[in-house]
Amino acid sequence: PPRIPPPPPSYIPIKLPSPFLGFPSPKKTPMPPATTTSKQHLPPSQNTTTKLLLLIALLFKQGRISDTEKGKLKDLTIVSNGLVSAALDVFEIDQDLEELSDTLKRICKFT
């Protein structure tokens, strides 16, 4: 059989240094999914709008807000007002209906 000559020196594989010899090993950081977007850039979800409208109705039934305030808060919710959404965010943390009604009354007064 014919003898195959060895490859030229430039084709000889070289052994790369291991990461333990002072070279940092590459870090693999997972990439977020392509659909992930910062919450502040998204319009409030239908779920947020639904929660706000239900809470506004509850506060009105309990007599914590007036009919005028209820109407204004519904309008602010429909147009995705950031203050109303922020009030919901706080309520979801502390679950304090009295503070939520006070905050929403202030929003109505100053918007």
MIVEX-287401 format. One record per residue (C-alpha): x, y, z. Coordinates in Angstrom, 2 decimals, decimal comma. Last residue first. Example, Ala and Ser with C-alpha at 12.3 -4.5 7.8 and 13.67 -1.06 7.14 Angstrom:
<pts>
<pt x="13,67" y="-1,06" z="7,14"/>
<pt x="12,30" y="-4,50" z="7,80"/>
</pts>
This chain:
<pts>
<pt x="-55,12" y="64,91" z="37,59"/>
<pt x="-54,56" y="66,20" z="41,14"/>
<pt x="-57,85" y="65,36" z="42,88"/>
<pt x="-58,41" y="62,08" z="41,09"/>
<pt x="-54,89" y="60,89" z="41,94"/>
<pt x="-55,46" y="61,93" z="45,56"/>
<pt x="-58,67" y="59,87" z="45,69"/>
<pt x="-56,77" y="56,90" z="44,17"/>
<pt x="-54,11" y="57,13" z="46,86"/>
<pt x="-56,68" y="57,29" z="49,66"/>
<pt x="-58,61" y="54,35" z="48,19"/>
<pt x="-55,42" y="52,32" z="47,89"/>
<pt x="-54,37" y="53,20" z="51,44"/>
<pt x="-57,71" y="52,02" z="52,81"/>
<pt x="-57,61" y="48,88" z="50,64"/>
<pt x="-54,24" y="47,79" z="52,09"/>
<pt x="-53,04" y="44,64" z="50,28"/>
<pt x="-49,38" y="45,69" z="50,91"/>
<pt x="-47,67" y="44,38" z="47,76"/>
<pt x="-50,57" y="44,17" z="45,31"/>
<pt x="-51,73" y="47,56" z="46,60"/>
<pt x="-48,38" y="49,12" z="45,71"/>
<pt x="-48,59" y="47,82" z="42,13"/>
<pt x="-52,23" y="48,95" z="41,90"/>
<pt x="-51,24" y="52,49" z="42,91"/>
<pt x="-48,50" y="52,38" z="40,26"/>
<pt x="-51,11" y="51,48" z="37,62"/>
<pt x="-53,26" y="54,44" z="38,71"/>
<pt x="-50,25" y="56,75" z="38,51"/>
<pt x="-49,21" y="55,40" z="35,11"/>
<pt x="-52,54" y="56,18" z="33,45"/>
<pt x="-53,40" y="53,39" z="31,01"/>
<pt x="-56,06" y="55,32" z="29,04"/>
<pt x="-58,77" y="52,91" z="30,26"/>
<pt x="-57,55" y="53,19" z="33,85"/>
<pt x="-57,72" y="56,98" z="33,81"/>
<pt x="-61,30" y="56,82" z="32,49"/>
<pt x="-62,28" y="54,29" z="35,15"/>
<pt x="-60,64" y="56,48" z="37,80"/>
<pt x="-62,61" y="59,53" z="36,62"/>
<pt x="-65,90" y="57,64" z="36,71"/>
<pt x="-65,24" y="56,19" z="40,17"/>
<pt x="-64,16" y="59,59" z="41,49"/>
<pt x="-67,46" y="61,10" z="40,31"/>
<pt x="-69,44" y="58,21" z="41,86"/>
<pt x="-67,62" y="58,77" z="45,14"/>
<pt x="-64,88" y="56,62" z="46,65"/>
<pt x="-64,72" y="54,61" z="49,89"/>
<pt x="-68,45" y="53,83" z="49,87"/>
<pt x="-67,92" y="50,06" z="49,97"/>
<pt x="-69,63" y="49,72" z="46,59"/>
<pt x="-67,33" y="52,45" z="45,18"/>
<pt x="-64,19" y="50,75" z="46,52"/>
<pt x="-65,35" y="47,44" z="45,02"/>
<pt x="-66,04" y="49,00" z="41,61"/>
<pt x="-62,61" y="50,65" z="41,62"/>
<pt x="-61,03" y="47,34" z="42,63"/>
<pt x="-62,76" y="45,53" z="39,76"/>
<pt x="-61,70" y="48,19" z="37,26"/>
<pt x="-58,12" y="48,08" z="38,50"/>
<pt x="-57,92" y="44,29" z="38,34"/>
<pt x="-59,35" y="44,23" z="34,81"/>
<pt x="-56,93" y="46,89" z="33,60"/>
<pt x="-54,01" y="44,97" z="35,09"/>
<pt x="-55,18" y="41,71" z="33,47"/>
<pt x="-55,63" y="43,45" z="30,13"/>
<pt x="-51,98" y="44,25" z="30,37"/>
<pt x="-50,61" y="47,68" z="31,07"/>
<pt x="-48,69" y="48,98" z="28,07"/>
<pt x="-45,14" y="47,65" z="27,91"/>
<pt x="-42,11" y="49,86" z="28,19"/>
<pt x="-41,97" y="49,82" z="31,99"/>
<pt x="-42,11" y="46,03" z="32,07"/>
<pt x="-38,82" y="45,67" z="30,19"/>
<pt x="-39,21" y="43,22" z="27,37"/>
<pt x="-38,69" y="39,48" z="27,17"/>
<pt x="-39,95" y="38,09" z="23,85"/>
<pt x="-36,49" y="37,25" z="22,56"/>
<pt x="-35,86" y="35,01" z="25,54"/>
<pt x="-33,08" y="36,19" z="27,82"/>
<pt x="-29,61" y="35,02" z="26,89"/>
<pt x="-27,99" y="32,60" z="29,28"/>
<pt x="-24,53" y="33,55" z="30,44"/>
<pt x="-21,77" y="31,12" z="29,58"/>
<pt x="-18,51" y="32,38" z="30,90"/>
<pt x="-15,40" y="31,66" z="28,88"/>
<pt x="-12,59" y="30,31" z="31,01"/>
<pt x="-10,09" y="32,88" z="32,08"/>
<pt x="-6,50" y="32,15" z="31,10"/>
<pt x="-4,15" y="31,85" z="34,02"/>
<pt x="-3,03" y="28,26" z="33,54"/>
<pt x="-6,27" y="26,75" z="34,90"/>
<pt x="-8,14" y="27,64" z="31,73"/>
<pt x="-6,08" y="25,04" z="29,88"/>
<pt x="-3,52" y="26,12" z="27,33"/>
<pt x="-4,24" y="25,17" z="23,71"/>
<pt x="-2,57" y="22,08" z="22,30"/>
<pt x="-1,37" y="22,55" z="18,77"/>
<pt x="-2,57" y="20,54" z="15,82"/>
<pt x="0,06" y="19,89" z="13,20"/>
<pt x="-1,02" y="21,56" z="9,99"/>
<pt x="1,80" y="24,13" z="9,87"/>
<pt x="4,35" y="21,32" z="10,28"/>
<pt x="3,43" y="19,67" z="6,94"/>
<pt x="1,23" y="16,60" z="7,24"/>
<pt x="2,90" y="13,19" z="7,51"/>
<pt x="3,38" y="11,31" z="4,23"/>
<pt x="0,88" y="8,62" z="3,30"/>
<pt x="2,61" y="5,35" z="2,31"/>
<pt x="1,23" y="3,54" z="-0,64"/>
<pt x="0,00" y="0,00" z="0,00"/>
</pts>
